[in-house]
């Protein structure tokens, strides 16, 4: 019996991008900053306590990239400042364009 290959249910499941970032919790405001070497730094007002900064990061990125919160996933770095984020439903070019337009 041949195995049935599952197909993506929607566009969000077939396209995604990984973004490497550094967060700075307890900042004066939420913002995106491009650091030397091109790496992104995201400043968040939330404290790094009980997952508050991670939740704020997901909410902030979903707003900046115009995607649903469920499409933003922290892949690694849950307890550190260096994180890898997967954004479903957009490609690399779209993510770069949206993040660049919101940089300070």
N, C-alpha and C positions, 0 to 999 in steps of 0.2 A: 504494500500500500504506500503510495507516494505521500509525503508530507505536504500539507497545504501551506504555502508561504503566506504569512499574514501581511497585509498591505496596510500602510498608514491610514488611519481613519480620517485625518484631515491634514491640511497644509501645515499646521503647527507641529505635527508629529514628524514630518519629513524634513524639515529644515531647522537647524539650530546652530548656535555659535557659542564658543567658549571664550570667556573674558577673564584675564588675570588682573586682579585689582589689589590695592592696599587700602584698608579703611582706617579712618581716624575718628574714633568715637568721641563724644562729648565736645564736639566742635561748636562754634557759635551759630553756624547755619549749615544746612545740607547743600553740598555743592560737589561738582566734579572738577578735578584739577589734573592737568597733564603734567607728569613729572619728567625730569630729565631722562632721556632714553625712550620716551614714548609711553611709559607705563602709566596707568590711570590710578589716581588716588581719589577716593570718595570720602568726603568729610560728612559726618552724621552727627546730629544733635543728641541722639540716643546714647545712653550709657552702655558699656559692655557687660551688663548684668542680666542674668536669666534669659539670654537670647534676645534682649531688646534691640541691640544693634543689628543683629542678623535680620530680625523682622523689619526694622526700619530700612535696611539695605534692600530687601526684596521689594518693599513698597515703593521706595525711591526709584529703583531701577525700572520697575513696571510702569511707573508714571513717566519717566524720562524716555523710555523706549516704546511707549504706547502698546504694551502687551498686558495680558492678565497676570495677576500674581502667581497663578499656578504655572505659568510659563517660565518663571524665574526660579532657578534651583541652585542652591549652594552645593557644589560638587565636593569641594574640599576646603579646609580651613575654618571649620565651624567655630573653633575656639581661639583662633589666631587672627592677626590683622591681615595676613596675606591670604587671599581667597581666590578660588576659581569658581566662576559662575557660568552656568549653562542657561542660555536664553533660547527657548523654543519659538518657532514661528517666524524668525527673521534670519537673514543671512549676514555674513561678515560685513558686507558693504553697507547694508541698512543700519546695522549696529554702530559702525564707525561714524556714519553720517549723523545719526541721531545723537550719539554721545558728543561728537565734536561740536554740534550746534548748541549743546547745553554746558560746555566747558566755561570755566572762568579764567 
